Amino acid sequence: MARGSAVAWAALGPLLWGCALGLQGGMLYPQESPSRECKELDGLWSFRADFSDNRRRGFEEQWYRRPLWESGPTVDMPVPSSFNDISQDWRLRHFVGWVWYEREVILPERWTQDLRTRVVLRIGSAHSYAIVVSQGLLCPEHIF
């Protein structure tokens, strides 16, 4: 991870702690305005499905504590998309279980200058049971 990216991630952790608060009551689709800046996270993400027998190897081995590619092979997966329809891997066609997405994000500097800045993460098309991990910190209380 590049040094500049590490700094951005260091600031991202505390900023995202409040993200679940904005999602609890639901919210309208965010609109860009003079007081609100939006950052789209669409694009290619590293992706890996947990094909283990119990579908929990990712949690047991804590894949979220290091880059995803270090836990095993990953593929580039477009977001938003349905992983069941994108890959040519027959195991993914009807896969049910945990899948892992990872993407490094560089935050605008003005978001990290003031730690009181509220950053809300809006997940538009995740499954009804998703967990967000930031900085290798698994936050089970932030389950969507």
DSSP file (Angstrom, degrees, kcal/mol; ACC not computed):
  #  RESIDUE AA STRUCTURE BP1 BP2  ACC     N-H-->O    O-->H-N    N-H-->O    O-->H-N    TCO  KAPPA ALPHA  PHI   PSI    X-CA   Y-CA   Z-CA
    1    1 A M              0   0    0      0, 0.0     5,-0.0     0, 0.0     2,-0.0   0.000 360.0 360.0 360.0 132.6    0.0    0.0    0.0
    2    2 A A     >  -     0   0    0      1,-0.1     4,-2.3     4,-0.0     5,-0.2  -0.309 360.0-117.6 -66.2 151.1    1.4    3.4   -0.9
    3    3 A R  H  > S+     0   0    0      1,-0.2     4,-1.9     2,-0.2     5,-0.1   0.892 114.4  51.4 -59.5 -42.2    2.3    5.7    1.9
    4    4 A G  H  > S+     0   0    0      1,-0.2     4,-1.8     2,-0.2    -1,-0.2   0.879 110.2  49.9 -62.5 -37.8   -0.3    8.3    0.9
    5    5 A S  H  > S+     0   0    0      2,-0.2     4,-2.7     1,-0.2    -1,-0.2   0.880 106.6  55.3 -68.1 -37.2   -3.0    5.7    0.7
    6    6 A A  H  X S+     0   0    0     -4,-2.3     4,-2.3     1,-0.2    -2,-0.2   0.898 107.0  50.4 -62.1 -39.1   -2.1    4.5    4.2
    7    7 A V  H  X S+     0   0    0     -4,-1.9     4,-1.5     2,-0.2    -1,-0.2   0.913 110.0  50.1 -64.5 -41.4   -2.5    8.0    5.5
    8    8 A A  H  X S+     0   0    0     -4,-1.8     4,-1.6     1,-0.2    -2,-0.2   0.913 111.9  47.5 -63.1 -42.3   -5.9    8.2    3.8
    9    9 A W  H  X S+     0   0    0     -4,-2.7     4,-1.6     1,-0.2    -1,-0.2   0.866 105.8  59.2 -67.0 -35.0   -6.9    4.9    5.3
   10   10 A A  H  < S+     0   0    0     -4,-2.3    -1,-0.2     1,-0.2    -2,-0.2   0.861 111.6  41.0 -61.4 -34.2   -5.7    6.0    8.7
   11   11 A A  H  X S+     0   0    0     -4,-1.5     4,-1.3    -3,-0.2    -1,-0.2   0.764 106.2  65.5 -82.8 -26.0   -8.2    8.9    8.6
   12   12 A L  H  X S+     0   0    0     -4,-1.6     4,-2.1     1,-0.2     5,-0.2   0.880  90.4  64.1 -66.3 -39.3  -11.0    6.8    7.1
   13   13 A G  H  X S+     0   0    0     -4,-1.6     4,-0.8     1,-0.2     3,-0.5   0.942 107.1  38.7 -52.4 -59.4  -11.4    4.5   10.1
   14   14 A P  H  4 S+     0   0    0      0, 0.0     3,-0.5     0, 0.0     4,-0.4   0.844 115.1  55.5 -63.3 -31.4  -12.6    7.2   12.6
   15   15 A L  H >< S+     0   0    0     -4,-1.3   104,-0.8     1,-0.2     3,-0.6   0.832 106.0  50.3 -71.0 -30.6  -14.6    9.0    9.9
   16   16 A L  H >< S+     0   0    0     -4,-2.1     3,-2.1    -3,-0.5     4,-0.5   0.594  84.2  88.0 -85.2 -10.1  -16.6    5.9    9.0
   17   17 A W  T 3< S+     0   0    0     -4,-0.8     3,-0.5    -3,-0.5     4,-0.2   0.857  92.3  47.1 -56.7 -33.3  -17.6    5.0   12.6
   18   18 A G  T X> S+     0   0    0     -3,-0.6     4,-0.9    -4,-0.4     3,-0.6   0.474  85.9  93.4 -86.3  -0.4  -20.6    7.3   12.2
   19   19 A C  H X> S+     0   0    0     -3,-2.1     4,-0.8     1,-0.2     3,-0.5   0.870  79.8  56.0 -63.9 -36.3  -21.7    5.9    8.9
   20   20 A A  H >> S+     0   0    0     -4,-0.5     4,-1.3    -3,-0.5     3,-0.5   0.818  97.5  64.6 -66.4 -28.6  -24.1    3.3   10.3
   21   21 A L  H <> S+     0   0    0     -3,-0.6     4,-0.6     1,-0.3     3,-0.3   0.893 101.4  49.5 -61.0 -39.6  -26.0    6.0   12.1
   22   22 A G  H << S+     0   0    0     -4,-0.9    -1,-0.3    -3,-0.5    -2,-0.2   0.734 112.3  48.7 -71.6 -21.6  -27.0    7.6    8.8
   23   23 A L  H X< S+     0   0    0     -4,-0.8     3,-0.9    -3,-0.5    -1,-0.2   0.641  89.8  80.4 -93.4 -15.4  -28.2    4.2    7.5
   24   24 A Q  H 3< S+     0   0    0     -4,-1.3    -1,-0.1    -3,-0.3    -2,-0.1   0.903 102.9  33.0 -61.5 -43.0  -30.3    3.1   10.5
   25   25 A G  T 3< S-     0   0    0     -4,-0.6    -1,-0.3     1,-0.2    -2,-0.1   0.375 116.7-113.1 -94.2   6.2  -33.3    5.2    9.6
   26   26 A G    <   -     0   0    0     -3,-0.9     2,-0.3     1,-0.0    -1,-0.2   0.076  32.9-140.5  78.1 161.1  -32.8    4.9    5.8
   27   27 A M        -     0   0    0     -4,-0.1     2,-0.1    -3,-0.1    -1,-0.0  -0.994  12.9-105.0-155.6 156.1  -32.0    7.8    3.6
   28   28 A L        -     0   0    0     -2,-0.3     3,-0.1     1,-0.1    -2,-0.0  -0.334  58.6 -77.1 -73.6 163.4  -32.7    9.3    0.3
   29   29 A Y        -     0   0    0      1,-0.1    -1,-0.1    -2,-0.1     2,-0.0  -0.466  60.6-109.3 -62.2 127.7  -30.2    9.0   -2.5
   30   30 A P        -     0   0    0      0, 0.0     2,-0.4     0, 0.0    -1,-0.1  -0.309  31.5-155.6 -66.6 141.5  -27.5   11.6   -1.8
   31   31 A Q        -     0   0    0     -3,-0.1     2,-0.1     6,-0.0    -3,-0.0  -0.947  20.5-114.2-117.5 137.5  -27.3   14.7   -4.0
   32   32 A E        +     0   0    0     -2,-0.4     5,-0.2     3,-0.1     3,-0.0  -0.457  49.5 153.5 -65.9 137.9  -24.2   16.8   -4.5
   33   33 A S  B >   -A   36   0A   0      3,-2.4     3,-0.8    -2,-0.1     5,-0.1  -0.917  61.0 -85.1-153.8 176.1  -24.7   20.4   -3.2
   34   34 A P  T 3  S+     0   0    0      0, 0.0     3,-0.1     0, 0.0    -2,-0.0   0.798 131.2  36.9 -60.5 -26.1  -22.5   23.2   -1.8
   35   35 A S  T 3  S+     0   0    0      1,-0.1     2,-0.4    -3,-0.0    -3,-0.1   0.441 115.2  58.9-105.5   0.1  -22.6   21.6    1.6
   36   36 A R  B <   -A   33   0A   0     -3,-0.8    -3,-2.4     2,-0.0     2,-0.5  -0.989  59.3-167.5-135.1 127.4  -22.4   17.9    0.5
   37   37 A E        -     0   0    0     -2,-0.4     2,-0.4    -5,-0.2    -5,-0.0  -0.948  10.5-155.5-113.6 131.6  -19.7   16.2   -1.5
   38   38 A C        -     0   0    0     -2,-0.5     2,-0.5    -5,-0.1    -6,-0.0  -0.844   5.9-165.3-107.9 143.0  -20.3   12.8   -2.9
   39   39 A K        -     0   0    0     -2,-0.4     2,-0.2    69,-0.0    -2,-0.0  -0.967  15.5-143.8-127.2 114.0  -17.6   10.2   -3.9
   40   40 A E        -     0   0    0     -2,-0.5    -2,-0.0     1,-0.1     0, 0.0  -0.548  11.2-168.1 -77.2 139.5  -18.7    7.3   -6.0
   41   41 A L        +     0   0    0     -2,-0.2    -1,-0.1     2,-0.1    38,-0.1   0.170  43.2 129.5-111.9  14.7  -17.1    4.0   -5.3
   42   42 A D        +     0   0    0     36,-0.1     2,-0.3    38,-0.0    -2,-0.0  -0.295  39.2  69.5 -63.4 154.6  -18.3    2.2   -8.5
   43   43 A G  E    S-B   79   0B   0     36,-2.7    36,-2.5     2,-0.0     2,-0.4  -0.918  89.7 -16.5 135.6-159.4  -15.7    0.5  -10.5
   44   44 A L  E     -B   78   0B   0     -2,-0.3     2,-0.3    34,-0.2    32,-0.1  -0.698  57.9-177.9 -86.5 129.9  -13.5   -2.6  -10.2
   45   45 A W  E     -B   77   0B   0     32,-2.5    32,-3.0    -2,-0.4     2,-0.3  -0.891  34.6-105.1-119.7 151.1  -13.1   -4.1   -6.8
   46   46 A S  E     -BC  76 102B   0     56,-2.5    56,-2.1    -2,-0.3     2,-0.4  -0.609  46.9-167.1 -71.9 139.8  -11.0   -7.1   -5.7
   47   47 A F  E     +BC  75 101B   0     28,-2.0    28,-2.0    -2,-0.3     2,-0.3  -0.979  20.2 169.0-137.8 142.7  -13.4  -10.0   -5.1
   48   48 A R  E     - C   0 100B   0     52,-2.0    52,-3.2    -2,-0.4     2,-0.3  -0.939  20.4-145.9-153.2 132.2  -13.2  -13.4   -3.5
   49   49 A A  E     - C   0  99B   0     -2,-0.3     2,-1.2    50,-0.2    50,-0.2  -0.743  23.6-123.1 -94.1 146.2  -15.9  -15.9   -2.5
   50   50 A D        +     0   0    0     48,-2.5    48,-0.2    -2,-0.3     7,-0.0  -0.757  34.8 172.5 -90.6  95.1  -15.5  -18.1    0.6
   51   51 A F        +     0   0    0     -2,-1.2    -1,-0.1    46,-0.1    48,-0.0   0.329  32.1 128.2 -86.6   7.0  -15.8  -21.6   -0.9
   52   52 A S  S >  S-     0   0    0      1,-0.1     3,-0.8     2,-0.1    -2,-0.0  -0.188  74.6-108.1 -62.1 159.3  -14.9  -23.3    2.3
   53   53 A D  T 3  S+     0   0    0      1,-0.3    -1,-0.1     2,-0.1    -3,-0.0   0.881 120.6  35.5 -57.6 -41.3  -17.3  -26.0    3.6
   54   54 A N  T 3  S-     0   0    0     43,-0.0    -1,-0.3     1,-0.0    -2,-0.1   0.481 101.8-131.7 -93.6  -1.4  -18.6  -23.9    6.4
   55   55 A R  S <  S+     0   0    0     -3,-0.8    43,-0.5     1,-0.1    -5,-0.1   0.705  85.4  95.3  61.3  21.9  -18.4  -20.6    4.4
   56   56 A R    >>  +     0   0    0      2,-0.1     4,-2.6     1,-0.1     3,-0.7   0.284  38.7 107.8-124.2   9.4  -16.7  -19.0    7.4
   57   57 A R  H 3> S+     0   0    0      1,-0.2     4,-3.2     2,-0.2     5,-0.2   0.873  76.7  60.2 -57.8 -37.9  -13.0  -19.3    6.5
   58   58 A G  H 34>S+     0   0    0      1,-0.2     5,-2.6     2,-0.2     6,-0.4   0.878 111.7  38.9 -58.0 -39.2  -12.8  -15.5    5.8
   59   59 A F  H X45S+     0   0    0     -3,-0.7     3,-0.5     3,-0.2    -2,-0.2   0.900 116.1  50.9 -76.5 -42.6  -13.8  -14.7    9.4
   60   60 A E  H 3<5S+     0   0    0     -4,-2.6    -2,-0.2     1,-0.2    -3,-0.2   0.887 119.5  36.2 -63.4 -39.5  -11.8  -17.5   10.9
   61   61 A E  T 3<5S-     0   0    0     -4,-3.2    -1,-0.2    -5,-0.2    -2,-0.2   0.411 108.0-127.6 -92.9   0.9   -8.6  -16.5    9.1
   62   62 A Q  T X 5 +     0   0    0     -3,-0.5     3,-2.1    -5,-0.2     4,-0.2   0.937  34.6 179.3  52.7  57.4   -9.5  -12.8    9.4
   63   63 A W  G > <S+     0   0    0     -5,-2.6     3,-1.1     1,-0.3     7,-0.1   0.760  74.5  68.3 -57.0 -25.2   -9.1  -12.0    5.7
   64   64 A Y  G 3  S+     0   0    0     -6,-0.4    -1,-0.3     1,-0.2    72,-0.1   0.553  84.7  70.3 -74.5  -8.0  -10.1   -8.4    6.5
   65   65 A R  G <  S+     0   0    0     -3,-2.1    -1,-0.2    -4,-0.1    -2,-0.2   0.543 108.1  22.2 -88.3  -6.9   -6.9   -7.8    8.5
   66   66 A R  S <  S-     0   0    0     -3,-1.1     5,-0.1    -4,-0.2    70,-0.1  -0.919 108.4 -57.6-147.8 170.6   -4.6   -7.8    5.4
   67   67 A P    >   -     0   0    0      0, 0.0     3,-1.8     0, 0.0     4,-0.4  -0.286  51.3-124.8 -55.3 138.2   -5.0   -7.2    1.6
   68   68 A L  G >  S+     0   0    0      1,-0.3     3,-1.8     2,-0.2     4,-0.5   0.828 106.2  63.4 -57.5 -37.2   -7.5   -9.7    0.2
   69   69 A W  G >  S+     0   0    0      1,-0.3     3,-0.7     2,-0.2    -1,-0.3   0.739  92.6  65.4 -63.4 -21.2   -5.1  -11.1   -2.4
   70   70 A E  G <  S+     0   0    0     -3,-1.8    -1,-0.3     1,-0.2    -2,-0.2   0.708  96.7  56.2 -73.0 -18.4   -2.9  -12.3    0.5
   71   71 A S  G <  S-     0   0    0     -3,-1.8    -1,-0.2    -4,-0.4    -2,-0.2   0.602 127.1 -63.7 -87.5 -11.8   -5.6  -14.8    1.6
   72   72 A G  S <  S-     0   0    0     -3,-0.7    -1,-0.3    -4,-0.5     2,-0.0  -0.926  82.9 -21.4 152.1-175.2   -5.9  -16.4   -1.8
   73   73 A P        -     0   0    0      0, 0.0     2,-0.3     0, 0.0    -3,-0.1  -0.324  55.9-172.5 -65.8 138.9   -6.8  -15.7   -5.4
   74   74 A T        -     0   0    0    -26,-0.1     2,-0.3    -5,-0.1   -26,-0.2  -0.843   9.1-151.2-122.5 162.5   -9.0  -12.7   -6.2
   75   75 A V  E     -B   47   0B   0    -28,-2.0   -28,-2.0    -2,-0.3     2,-0.5  -0.927  28.9-103.2-128.0 157.2  -10.7  -11.5   -9.4
   76   76 A D  E     -B   46   0B   0     -2,-0.3   -30,-0.2   -30,-0.2   -32,-0.1  -0.701  41.4-171.2 -78.7 128.5  -11.6   -8.1  -10.5
   77   77 A M  E     -B   45   0B   0    -32,-3.0   -32,-2.5    -2,-0.5     2,-0.2  -0.985  20.0-127.0-126.3 126.0  -15.4   -7.6  -10.1
   78   78 A P  E     -B   44   0B   0      0, 0.0   -34,-0.2     0, 0.0     8,-0.1  -0.489  30.9-121.2 -71.3 139.8  -17.3   -4.6  -11.4
   79   79 A V  E    S+B   43   0B   0    -36,-2.5   -36,-2.7     1,-0.2     2,-0.1  -0.998  94.1  37.2-125.1 127.6  -19.5   -2.8   -8.8
   80   80 A P  S    S+     0   0    0      0, 0.0     2,-0.3     0, 0.0    -1,-0.2   0.493  98.8  99.0 -81.5 147.8  -22.4   -2.5   -9.1
   81   81 A S  S    S-     0   0    0     44,-0.1     2,-0.7    -2,-0.1     3,-0.1  -0.947  74.4 -97.7-173.2 172.8  -23.1   -5.9  -10.6
   82   82 A S    >>  -     0   0    0     -2,-0.3     3,-1.9     1,-0.1     4,-1.0  -0.932  24.2-154.6-105.4 113.2  -24.2   -9.4   -9.7
   83   83 A F  H 3> S+     0   0    0     -2,-0.7     4,-1.2     1,-0.3     3,-0.3   0.791  92.5  65.7 -60.2 -25.9  -21.2  -11.6   -9.1
   84   84 A N  H 34 S+     0   0    0      1,-0.2    -1,-0.3     2,-0.1     8,-0.0   0.779 109.9  36.7 -64.7 -25.4  -23.4  -14.6  -10.0
   85   85 A D  H <4 S+     0   0    0     -3,-1.9    -1,-0.2     1,-0.1    -2,-0.2   0.565 112.4  57.5-103.3 -10.8  -23.8  -13.3  -13.5
   86   86 A I  H  < S+     0   0    0     -4,-1.0    -2,-0.1    -3,-0.3    -3,-0.1   0.921  90.4  68.0 -89.5 -48.7  -20.3  -11.8  -14.2
   87   87 A S     <  -     0   0    0     -4,-1.2   -10,-0.0     1,-0.1   -12,-0.0  -0.285  65.2-142.9 -77.3 156.7  -17.8  -14.6  -13.7
   88   88 A Q        +     0   0    0      4,-0.0     2,-0.6    -2,-0.0    -1,-0.1   0.372  68.7 116.3 -92.9   1.5  -17.4  -17.7  -15.8
   89   89 A D    >>  -     0   0    0      1,-0.2     3,-1.5     2,-0.0     4,-0.6  -0.621  60.1-151.3 -73.3 115.3  -16.6  -19.7  -12.7
   90   90 A W  H >> S+     0   0    0     -2,-0.6     3,-0.6     1,-0.3     4,-0.5   0.770  92.1  65.6 -60.8 -26.7  -19.5  -22.3  -12.5
   91   91 A R  H 34 S+     0   0    0      1,-0.2    -1,-0.3     2,-0.1     3,-0.2   0.784 100.1  51.2 -68.2 -24.7  -19.2  -22.3   -8.7
   92   92 A L  H X4 S+     0   0    0     -3,-1.5     3,-1.0     1,-0.2    -1,-0.2   0.678  87.0  83.3 -84.1 -17.9  -20.3  -18.7   -8.5
   93   93 A R  H << S+     0   0    0     -4,-0.6    -1,-0.2    -3,-0.6    -2,-0.1   0.896 114.5  11.3 -55.6 -44.1  -23.5  -19.2  -10.6
   94   94 A H  T 3< S+     0   0    0     -4,-0.5    -1,-0.3    -3,-0.2    -2,-0.1  -0.024  93.0 152.3-123.0  29.6  -25.5  -20.4   -7.7
   95   95 A F    <   -     0   0    0     -3,-1.0     2,-0.4    -5,-0.1    -3,-0.1  -0.375  21.1-174.9 -67.4 135.9  -23.2  -19.5   -4.8
   96   96 A V        +     0   0    0     -2,-0.1     2,-0.3     2,-0.1    -2,-0.0  -0.987  45.1  62.3-129.1 120.9  -24.7  -18.8   -1.4
   97   97 A G  S    S-     0   0    0     -2,-0.4     2,-0.3   -41,-0.0   -46,-0.1  -0.947  88.4 -29.5 154.8-172.6  -22.4  -17.7    1.3
   98   98 A W        -     0   0    0    -43,-0.5   -48,-2.5    -2,-0.3     2,-0.3  -0.521  49.4-173.8 -76.1 134.3  -20.0  -14.9    2.2
   99   99 A V  E     -C   49   0B   0     -2,-0.3     2,-0.5   -50,-0.2   -50,-0.2  -0.931  13.8-140.8-122.3 153.4  -18.2  -13.0   -0.5
  100  100 A W  E     -C   48   0B   0    -52,-3.2   -52,-2.0    -2,-0.3     2,-0.4  -0.952  14.3-173.7-122.0 129.9  -15.5  -10.4    0.1
  101  101 A Y  E     -C   47   0B   0     -2,-0.5     2,-0.4   -54,-0.2   -54,-0.2  -0.939   6.7-175.7-117.7 143.5  -15.0   -7.2   -1.8
  102  102 A E  E     +C   46   0B   0    -56,-2.1   -56,-2.5    -2,-0.4     2,-0.3  -0.999   9.2 164.5-142.3 139.3  -12.0   -4.8   -1.3
  103  103 A R        -     0   0    0     -2,-0.4     2,-0.4   -58,-0.2   -58,-0.1  -0.958  30.1-133.3-152.6 134.7  -11.1   -1.5   -2.7
  104  104 A E        -     0   0    0     -2,-0.3     2,-0.4     2,-0.0    -2,-0.0  -0.745  27.4-164.3 -87.4 133.3   -8.6    1.1   -1.6
  105  105 A V        -     0   0    0     -2,-0.4     2,-0.6  -100,-0.1   -93,-0.1  -0.959  14.5-149.6-123.8 135.5  -10.0    4.6   -1.5
  106  106 A I        -     0   0    0     -2,-0.4  -101,-0.1   -98,-0.1     3,-0.1  -0.922  23.2-145.0-102.9 120.4   -8.2    7.9   -1.3
  107  107 A L        -     0   0    0     -2,-0.6     2,-0.1  -102,-0.1     5,-0.1  -0.524  24.6 -97.4 -84.2 148.6  -10.3   10.5    0.5
  108  108 A P    >>  -     0   0    0      0, 0.0     3,-1.7     0, 0.0     4,-0.8  -0.418  35.6-123.3 -58.2 138.6  -10.4   14.1   -0.3
  109  109 A E  H >> S+     0   0    0      1,-0.3     4,-1.2     2,-0.2     3,-1.0   0.843 109.2  61.9 -57.4 -36.4   -8.0   15.9    2.0
  110  110 A R  H 3> S+     0   0    0      1,-0.3     4,-0.6     2,-0.2    -1,-0.3   0.755  98.2  58.5 -65.6 -21.5  -10.7   18.2    3.3
  111  111 A W  H <4 S+     0   0    0     -3,-1.7    -1,-0.3     1,-0.2     6,-0.2   0.784 111.3  41.1 -73.5 -26.8  -12.6   15.1    4.7
  112  112 A T  H << S+     0   0    0     -3,-1.0    -2,-0.2    -4,-0.8    -1,-0.2   0.589  97.4  75.2 -98.6 -11.7   -9.6   14.2    6.8
  113  113 A Q  H  < S+     0   0    0     -4,-1.2     2,-0.6     1,-0.2    -1,-0.1   0.890 100.7  39.9 -69.5 -39.3   -8.5   17.6    8.1
  114  114 A D    ><  -     0   0    0     -4,-0.6     3,-2.3     1,-0.1    -1,-0.2  -0.938  69.1-158.4-115.5 111.8  -11.3   17.9   10.6
  115  115 A L  T 3  S+     0   0    0     -2,-0.6    -1,-0.1     1,-0.3    -2,-0.1   0.586  91.3  67.6 -67.7  -8.2  -12.1   14.7   12.5
  116  116 A R  T 3  S+     0   0    0      2,-0.1    -1,-0.3    -3,-0.0     2,-0.2   0.504  72.7 116.8 -85.7  -4.2  -15.6   16.1   13.2
  117  117 A T    <   -     0   0    0     -3,-2.3     2,-0.6    -6,-0.2    -6,-0.0  -0.469  67.6-131.1 -65.0 128.9  -16.4   15.9    9.5
  118  118 A R        -     0   0    0     -2,-0.2     2,-0.5  -100,-0.0  -102,-0.1  -0.733  24.3-173.1 -87.7 123.1  -19.3   13.5    9.1
  119  119 A V        -     0   0    0   -104,-0.8     2,-0.5    -2,-0.6  -101,-0.1  -0.977   4.6-163.6-116.6 125.5  -18.7   10.9    6.4
  120  120 A V        -     0   0    0     -2,-0.5     2,-0.7   -98,-0.1  -101,-0.1  -0.933   8.8-149.7-113.1 129.4  -21.6    8.6    5.5
  121  121 A L        -     0   0    0     -2,-0.5     2,-0.6  -105,-0.2   -98,-0.1  -0.878  13.2-163.6 -97.6 116.8  -21.1    5.4    3.6
  122  122 A R        -     0   0    0     -2,-0.7     2,-0.8  -100,-0.0  -102,-0.0  -0.904   3.9-161.7-105.6 119.5  -24.2    4.6    1.5
  123  123 A I        -     0   0    0     -2,-0.6     3,-0.2     1,-0.2    -2,-0.0  -0.883   9.1-176.6-102.7 110.2  -24.4    1.0    0.3
  124  124 A G  S    S+     0   0    0     -2,-0.8    -1,-0.2     1,-0.2   -95,-0.0   0.788  72.1  13.2 -84.1 -29.0  -26.9    1.0   -2.6
  125  125 A S  S    S+     0   0    0      2,-0.0    -1,-0.2   -44,-0.0   -44,-0.1  -0.056  82.1 134.7-145.1  39.8  -27.2   -2.6   -3.6
  126  126 A A        -     0   0    0     -3,-0.2     4,-0.1     1,-0.1    -3,-0.0  -0.464  64.8 -89.1 -81.2 162.0  -25.6   -4.9   -1.1
  127  127 A H        -     0   0    0      2,-0.2    -1,-0.1    -2,-0.1     3,-0.1  -0.191  46.7 -99.2 -60.7 164.2  -27.3   -8.0    0.1
  128  128 A S  S    S+     0   0    0      1,-0.2     2,-0.4    -3,-0.1    -1,-0.1   0.603 117.4  51.0 -67.9  -8.8  -29.6   -7.6    3.1
  129  129 A Y  S    S+     0   0    0     15,-0.1     2,-0.3     2,-0.0    -1,-0.2  -0.856  74.8 145.7-131.7  97.2  -26.9   -8.9    5.4
  130  130 A A        -     0   0    0     -2,-0.4    14,-2.5    -3,-0.1     2,-0.4  -0.959  32.5-150.5-133.8 149.1  -23.5   -7.1    4.8
  131  131 A I  E     -D  143   0C   0     -2,-0.3     2,-0.5    12,-0.2    12,-0.2  -0.977  10.8-146.0-121.8 132.8  -20.7   -6.1    7.1
  132  132 A V  E     -     0   0C   0     10,-0.9     7,-0.9    -2,-0.4     2,-0.4  -0.841  13.2-166.5 -99.0 133.6  -18.4   -3.1    6.5
  133  133 A V  E     -D  138   0C   0     -2,-0.5     2,-0.4     5,-0.2     5,-0.2  -0.971   4.8-175.4-120.1 133.8  -14.8   -3.4    7.5
  134  134 A S  E >   -D  137   0C   0      3,-1.4     3,-2.0    -2,-0.4    -2,-0.0  -0.997  69.3  -8.2-131.1 131.3  -12.5   -0.4    7.7
  135  135 A Q  T 3  S-     0   0    0     -2,-0.4    -1,-0.1     1,-0.3     3,-0.1   0.784 127.0 -58.1  59.8  29.5   -8.8   -0.4    8.4
  136  136 A G  T 3  S+     0   0    0      1,-0.2     2,-0.7   -72,-0.1    -1,-0.3   0.593 106.3 131.2  76.5  10.0   -8.9   -4.1    9.3
  137  137 A L  E <   -D  134   0C   0     -3,-2.0    -3,-1.4   -73,-0.0     2,-0.6  -0.869  48.0-151.5-101.5 115.5  -11.5   -3.5   12.0
  138  138 A L  E     -D  133   0C   0     -2,-0.7    -5,-0.2    -5,-0.2     3,-0.1  -0.747  10.3-168.7 -84.5 121.9  -14.5   -5.8   11.8
  139  139 A C  E >   +     0   0C   0     -7,-0.9     3,-2.4    -2,-0.6    -7,-0.3  -0.760  10.8 178.3-115.6  84.5  -17.5   -4.0   13.2
  140  140 A P  E 3  S+     0   0C   0      0, 0.0     3,-0.5     0, 0.0    -1,-0.1   0.735  79.3  66.2 -61.9 -20.8  -20.3   -6.5   13.7
  141  141 A E  E 3  S+     0   0C   0      1,-0.3     2,-0.4    -3,-0.1    -2,-0.0   0.640  91.9  66.1 -74.1  -9.7  -22.5   -3.9   15.2
  142  142 A H  E <   +     0   0C   0     -3,-2.4   -10,-0.9   -10,-0.2     2,-0.5  -0.427  70.0 144.4-105.8  56.0  -22.5   -2.2   11.8
  143  143 A I  E      D  131   0C   0     -3,-0.5   -12,-0.2    -2,-0.4   -14,-0.0  -0.822 360.0 360.0 -97.0 130.9  -24.4   -4.9    9.9
  144  144 A F              0   0    0    -14,-2.5   -13,-0.1    -2,-0.5    -1,-0.1   0.396 360.0 360.0-105.1 360.0  -26.8   -3.7    7.2
